[in-house]
Amino acid sequence: MGNDLALDNISFRPCGPDAFILPLETNDICLDGAPVILDATVVGAAYDTLAFQWQLSTDGGENWTNIPGETGTSFTHTNLSTGHYHYRFLLANGLTNIANSKCRVVSNEKIVHVMPKFYDLIDTICEGMTYTVGQSAYSQSGNYEDSLISSVGCDSIVRLDLYVAADQGMYAEFSHSNPTCSYYDDGFFMVDTVYFGRPPLSLIFDNQEYEIQHIFNDLAAGQYAYSIHDRYGCTIQDILTIESPAELVVDLGEDWELELGEAIQITPVISDPSSELLWDPEGLECPAPCQELVWIPTHSSPVSLTATNHNNCVASDSVFVSVHSVRKLFIPNAFTPNGDGLNDVFHVVAETPNVQEITSMQIYNSWGTLLYENRHFNPNDQNSGWNGDFKGQAAPMGVYLYHINVVFLDAEQIQYQGYVTLLR
């Protein structure tokens, strides 16, 4: 809310027009080409009297010296000796200000490159390779000379001193491993030793260049192109195959449909029989090595098997077991305790293990008197049923009420009540 203003980090430069040598790009000229005229371009009218001084640098633009007598708006480069020539000009308001670095403007740096006419090349290639110069290809040791036209249209002569090195039969030893499991990318590859290769060596693996000592980890199964090159271009070239191990497979078959009390028998198909097996849900009665599961389920549920082989590869499969809660018991509505061996005892007839236990059975007469009671006995046991007696005497013919509590395999408890007719 005040009226003060603070300034810092202030730098100063001469207040003048912009100075350019156009175009900004390097001028490439031939050794026998025409001189190059450099024109000063001034943008702006801050000076009353324009003064120029052209300068030359012979060390790549580090230090500059005035070119004597070159104080006009243009400069003509006439030196056609091979090399790079760096030029700029100084601009000031009057000649007296040219020498004062605080009172002048400096143009951009302009490079004039006089292209060489002769190019001397010395190289070595491997036996069987070719060295190309323009339209010529050489495969023998010797000295060669080719006349070419450079990219900027200059005549040039290439003098090649070529040596062809004998192919010494370079070969290499490798280490590699396949993935431990079919679904892993943990294979690896490395070059152990290269014989008869002249360093430095380079390795092209899967279309990329690496140092020869590089170790390639995390490789998936597949084919990989590789090549090894020595300093002269002698080459080893081949395909590396990283193989996928056999897939671990577990197959439990189809889903199951059954009634309460029925057993299932699952015989899994496992591609590696030596695998460790783990059934789920836990607690299934399956003795080691548990290659077959025999089980009487009590409820609908999934059943799965996980196999782990010696490489710790894992595979699993599951099936769904549907258990229908069918109650498989029969309670007679009449019996004839006359000693003929047929229907002499009133008892529960049931299938096991569908029915596990009769927890209680009570018989009443029409007056509500308890005539018979028994607890915790197995179904189908005639010795645990009612033989038609009451206190050692034969009960009269008639209709009697029963209450029977039954426990099934799935732990369900159901009470049945009804009437049974005693006939003699």
C-alpha positions in Angstrom: 0.0 0.0 0.0 3.1 2.2 -0.2 4.6 4.3 -3.1 8.2 2.9 -3.0 9.7 0.8 -5.8 13.0 -1.3 -5.4 15.0 -2.6 -8.3 17.8 -5.1 -8.3 20.0 -7.3 -10.6 20.2 -4.5 -13.2 22.4 -5.0 -16.2 23.4 -2.5 -18.9 24.0 -2.7 -22.6 24.5 -0.1 -25.3 21.2 1.4 -26.5 21.4 0.9 -30.2 19.9 -0.9 -33.2 20.1 -4.6 -33.9 23.0 -5.8 -36.0 23.0 -8.9 -38.2 25.0 -10.7 -40.9 22.4 -12.5 -43.0 21.8 -15.3 -43.6 22.6 -16.7 -40.2 23.7 -20.1 -41.5 27.3 -21.1 -42.4 28.5 -20.2 -45.9 30.0 -23.3 -47.5 32.2 -22.5 -50.6 34.5 -24.5 -52.7 38.2 -24.3 -52.8 38.1 -22.8 -56.3 34.9 -20.9 -55.7 34.1 -17.2 -55.9 34.7 -14.7 -53.1 31.8 -14.3 -50.6 30.3 -10.9 -49.8 29.1 -10.4 -46.3 26.6 -7.5 -45.8 25.8 -5.7 -42.6 22.1 -5.5 -41.8 21.0 -2.8 -39.3 17.5 -2.8 -37.8 16.5 0.4 -36.0 17.5 4.1 -36.2 18.9 4.7 -32.7 22.2 6.1 -34.1 22.7 9.4 -36.1 25.9 8.4 -37.7 26.6 4.7 -38.3 30.1 3.4 -37.9 31.3 -0.1 -38.7 34.4 -2.2 -38.0 34.6 -5.8 -39.3 36.5 -8.4 -37.2 38.0 -11.8 -37.7 38.5 -14.7 -35.2 41.1 -17.4 -35.9 40.4 -19.5 -32.8 36.7 -20.4 -33.3 35.2 -17.2 -31.9 37.2 -17.0 -28.7 39.3 -13.9 -29.6 38.6 -11.2 -32.2 40.9 -8.8 -34.1 40.0 -5.8 -36.3 40.4 -6.3 -40.0 42.4 -3.2 -41.2 40.5 -0.8 -43.4 37.2 -2.8 -43.3 34.8 -0.1 -42.0 32.1 -0.3 -44.6 28.7 -1.8 -44.7 30.0 -5.0 -46.4 33.1 -7.2 -46.3 34.3 -9.6 -49.1 35.9 -12.9 -48.0 38.6 -13.7 -50.6 40.7 -16.3 -48.8 40.0 -19.6 -50.5 42.3 -21.7 -48.4 40.6 -24.6 -46.7 39.3 -23.8 -43.2 36.6 -22.1 -41.1 36.6 -18.3 -41.0 34.6 -16.5 -38.2 33.4 -12.9 -38.9 31.4 -10.2 -37.1 31.2 -6.4 -37.2 31.0 -3.8 -34.5 28.4 -1.0 -34.8 28.5 2.4 -33.0 27.3 5.9 -33.2 30.3 7.5 -34.8 33.9 6.3 -35.2 35.0 7.5 -31.8 32.6 5.0 -30.0 33.8 1.9 -31.9 36.7 1.3 -29.6 34.6 1.7 -26.4 33.0 -1.7 -25.6 30.2 0.1 -23.6 29.2 2.2 -26.5 28.9 -0.2 -29.4 26.7 -3.0 -30.7 28.1 -6.4 -31.8 26.6 -8.4 -34.6 26.0 -12.1 -34.8 28.9 -14.4 -35.7 29.1 -15.5 -39.3 31.1 -18.6 -40.4 32.5 -19.0 -43.9 33.7 -22.6 -44.5 36.0 -23.2 -47.4 35.6 -26.9 -48.3 38.7 -29.0 -48.7 39.5 -30.6 -52.1 41.4 -33.6 -50.8 40.1 -36.1 -48.1 42.5 -38.7 -46.8 41.0 -41.8 -45.3 42.8 -44.6 -43.5 40.6 -47.6 -42.5 40.6 -51.3 -41.9 37.8 -53.7 -42.7 37.3 -57.4 -42.1 37.9 -59.9 -44.9 34.7 -60.4 -46.8 33.4 -56.8 -46.2 33.4 -53.9 -48.7 34.3 -50.2 -48.2 32.2 -47.8 -50.2 33.3 -44.5 -51.5 30.7 -42.8 -53.7 29.9 -45.3 -56.4 33.0 -47.5 -55.8 33.2 -50.5 -53.4 36.6 -51.9 -52.4 37.3 -55.3 -50.8 41.1 -55.6 -51.2 43.9 -53.9 -49.4 45.4 -51.0 -51.3 45.4 -47.2 -52.0 42.5 -45.8 -53.9 41.5 -42.4 -55.2 38.0 -41.3 -56.2 36.7 -38.0 -57.5 33.4 -36.9 -56.0 31.1 -34.0 -55.9 30.4 -32.9 -52.3 27.0 -32.1 -50.9 27.5 -28.4 -51.6 28.6 -29.1 -55.2 32.4 -28.9 -54.8 34.8 -31.1 -56.6 36.6 -33.4 -54.0 39.2 -36.1 -54.2 39.1 -39.0 -51.7 42.3 -40.8 -51.1 41.7 -44.1 -49.3 44.4 -46.2 -47.7 42.5 -49.5 -47.0 43.7 -52.6 -45.2 41.7 -55.8 -45.3 42.2 -57.8 -42.1 42.0 -61.6 -42.2 38.9 -63.1 -40.7 40.4 -65.2 -37.9 37.3 -67.3 -37.3 35.9 -65.4 -34.4 33.5 -67.4 -32.2 31.9 -67.0 -28.8 30.8 -69.0 -25.8 27.5 -68.0 -24.1 25.5 -68.6 -21.0 21.7 -68.6 -21.0 18.8 -70.1 -19.2 15.1 -70.5 -20.0 12.3 -69.1 -17.8 11.6 -71.2 -14.7 7.9 -71.2 -15.4 5.9 -70.8 -18.6 4.3 -67.6 -17.4 7.6 -66.0 -16.1 10.0 -63.7 -17.9 13.1 -64.6 -15.9 15.3 -66.1 -18.6 18.8 -64.6 -19.1 21.6 -64.4 -21.7 25.2 -63.3 -21.6 28.4 -63.6 -23.6 31.1 -65.5 -21.6 34.1 -65.3 -24.0 34.8 -64.2 -27.5 37.7 -65.9 -29.3 39.8 -64.3 -32.1 37.8 -61.1 -31.9 39.8 -57.8 -31.9 38.6 -55.3 -29.3 36.7 -53.2 -28.9 33.8 -55.6 -29.3 30.2 -54.7 -29.6 27.0 -56.8 -29.2 23.8 -56.2 -31.1 21.0 -58.0 -29.2 17.3 -57.8 -30.2 18.2 -54.9 -32.5 19.9 -52.8 -29.9 23.7 -52.2 -29.3 25.3 -53.1 -26.0 28.7 -53.6 -24.5 29.9 -57.1 -24.8 29.8 -57.7 -21.1 26.1 -56.8 -20.8 23.9 -59.3 -19.0 20.3 -59.6 -20.3 17.9 -60.6 -17.6 14.1 -60.8 -17.5 13.8 -62.5 -20.9 10.6 -64.1 -22.0 10.5 -67.2 -24.1 11.1 -66.5 -27.8 13.8 -66.0 -30.4 16.3 -63.2 -30.3 18.6 -62.1 -33.1 22.2 -61.2 -32.0 25.5 -60.4 -33.6 29.0 -59.6 -32.3 31.3 -57.2 -34.1 35.0 -56.6 -33.6 36.9 -53.4 -34.4 37.3 -54.3 -38.0 33.7 -55.4 -38.6 34.3 -59.2 -38.4 30.9 -60.6 -37.3 29.2 -63.5 -35.5 25.5 -63.6 -36.3 22.9 -66.1 -35.0 19.5 -66.6 -33.4 19.2 -67.3 -29.7 16.2 -69.3 -28.7 14.9 -68.9 -25.1 12.6 -71.9 -24.7 9.4 -72.0 -22.6 9.4 -74.8 -20.1 6.5 -77.2 -20.2 3.3 -75.6 -18.9 2.1 -77.0 -15.5 -1.5 -77.9 -16.0 -4.1 -79.1 -13.5 -7.5 -80.4 -14.7 -10.2 -81.5 -12.3 -12.8 -82.2 -14.9 -16.5 -81.1 -14.9 -18.6 -79.7 -12.1 -20.6 -82.1 -9.9 -24.3 -82.5 -9.1 -25.3 -84.9 -6.3 -27.6 -85.5 -3.4 -26.8 -85.3 0.2 -24.9 -88.3 1.3 -23.4 -89.2 -2.1 -19.6 -89.3 -2.5 -17.5 -87.7 -5.2 -14.3 -89.1 -6.5 -12.0 -86.6 -8.2 -9.0 -87.9 -10.0 -7.1 -84.8 -11.3 -5.0 -84.8 -14.4 -1.6 -83.1 -13.6 1.1 -82.6 -16.2 3.8 -82.9 -13.6 2.8 -85.8 -11.2 5.7 -85.0 -8.8 4.1 -81.7 -7.9 3.0 -80.9 -4.4 -0.8 -80.7 -4.1 -3.0 -78.6 -1.9 -6.7 -79.1 -1.9 -9.2 -76.4 -0.8 -11.2 -76.3 1.3 -8.7 -77.4 3.9 -9.5 -80.5 5.9 -10.5 -82.7 3.0 -9.6 -86.3 3.8 -7.0 -87.0 1.2 -3.9 -89.0 2.3 -0.5 -88.1 0.8 0.3 -87.8 -2.0 -3.4 -87.1 -2.5 -3.6 -87.9 -6.2 -7.3 -88.7 -5.8 -9.9 -87.2 -3.7 -12.9 -89.2 -2.3 -15.2 -87.0 -0.4 -18.8 -86.8 0.9 -19.7 -83.2 0.8 -22.3 -81.8 3.1 -22.9 -78.4 1.4 -22.6 -76.9 -2.1 -19.1 -75.5 -2.4 -16.2 -75.0 -4.8 -13.3 -77.5 -4.7 -9.9 -76.4 -6.0 -6.5 -78.0 -6.3 -3.2 -76.1 -6.5 -0.1 -77.9 -7.8 3.5 -76.6 -7.2 6.3 -78.2 -9.0 10.1 -78.3 -8.2 10.6 -74.9 -9.8 7.9 -73.4 -7.7 5.6 -73.0 -10.7 2.0 -73.0 -9.7 -1.2 -74.1 -11.5 -4.7 -74.6 -10.2 -8.1 -75.7 -11.3 -11.5 -75.8 -9.5 -14.9 -77.4 -9.9 -18.2 -76.6 -8.2 -20.0 -79.3 -6.2 -23.7 -78.8 -6.0 -25.3 -80.7 -3.1 -29.1 -81.1 -3.1 -30.5 -81.4 0.4 -32.6 -84.5 -0.3 -33.9 -86.1 3.0 -33.7 -89.8 2.5 -35.8 -91.4 5.3 -39.1 -93.3 5.6 -41.4 -93.5 8.7 -44.0 -96.2 8.4 -47.7 -95.3 9.1 -48.5 -98.8 10.4 -46.8 -101.9 11.9 -48.0 -105.3 13.0 -46.2 -106.6 16.1 -47.5 -110.1 15.8 -44.2 -112.0 15.8 -44.3 -113.1 12.1 -41.0 -111.3 11.4 -42.7 -108.7 9.1 -43.2 -105.1 10.3 -43.0 -106.2 13.9 -41.2 -103.0 15.0 -41.9 -99.4 14.4 -38.6 -97.8 13.4 -37.1 -95.2 11.0 -35.9 -96.5 7.7 -33.2 -94.2 6.2 -30.2 -94.1 3.9 -26.8 -93.4 5.5 -24.8 -91.3 5.6 -27.7 -89.1 4.5 -29.2 -89.6 8.0 -26.7 -89.6 10.8 -28.6 -90.2 13.9 -32.0 -90.4 15.6 -31.6 -88.2 18.6 -35.0 -89.0 20.1 -38.2 -91.0 19.3 -41.3 -90.7 21.5 -44.7 -92.6 21.2 -47.9 -91.3 22.8 -51.4 -92.7 23.1 -54.5 -90.6 22.4 -54.5 -89.5 26.1 -51.0 -88.0 25.8 -49.4 -90.7 27.8 -45.8 -91.4 26.9 -45.7 -95.1 26.0 -42.1 -95.3 24.6 -39.0 -93.2 24.4 -35.5 -93.8 23.0 -32.6 -91.4 22.4 -29.4 -91.3 20.3 -29.5 -94.4 18.1 -28.9 -95.2 14.5 -31.5 -95.4 11.8 -32.6 -98.8 10.5 -32.0 -100.4 13.9 -35.1 -102.5 14.7 -33.7 -103.1 18.2 -34.1 -99.3 18.9 -37.6 -99.1 17.6 -41.0 -99.6 19.4 -42.3 -103.2 19.5 -45.8 -102.2 20.5 -45.5 -102.9 24.2 -46.2 -100.6 27.2 -44.8 -101.6 30.6 -44.3 -105.2 29.4 -47.9 -105.5 28.1 -49.0 -105.4 24.5 -50.6 -102.1 23.7 -54.1 -102.3 22.2 -54.6 -101.8 18.5 -55.1 -98.2 17.6 -53.6 -95.0 16.3 -50.5 -93.6 18.2 -48.7 -90.2 18.0 -44.9 -90.1 17.4 -42.3 -87.4 17.7 -39.0 -88.2 16.0 -35.9 -85.9 15.9 -33.4 -86.6 13.1 -29.9 -85.3 12.4 -28.8 -85.3 8.8 -25.3 -85.3 7.3 -25.3 -81.6 6.8 -26.0 -81.1 10.6 -29.6 -80.1 9.9 -32.0 -81.3 12.7 -35.6 -81.9 11.7 -38.5 -83.0 13.9 -41.0 -85.3 12.4 -44.4 -86.0 14.0 -47.3 -88.0 12.8 -49.5 -91.1 13.5 -48.8 -94.7 13.2 -51.5 -97.4 13.4 -50.8 -100.5 15.5 -52.4 -103.6 14.0 -52.5 -107.1 15.5 
